[in-house]
């Protein structure tokens, strides 16, 4: 007999819940925070992200949302919190969640 899985299946999150989770991760991992966490906040200029910190946030988002690895070309075009949120939403939609 197999044991029941201890992993619970959580209900799908709304787009707003996903956006808030992404924002929270970005702010929590930000090297500096000037209090701006709106979608227009820039990752490098406003939140102090540098290449290593950007990699850390990429891994955190991939883990949190079970995303495919984000390719370098896509990552290099992302500048703001809103663009990160959009990317996560787009990848979740693409897999049909």
Secondary structure as UniProt FT lines:
FT   HELIX           15..29
FT   TURN            39..40
FT   TURN            43..47
FT   HELIX           51..65
FT   HELIX           72..76
FT   HELIX           81..94
FT   TURN            95..96
//
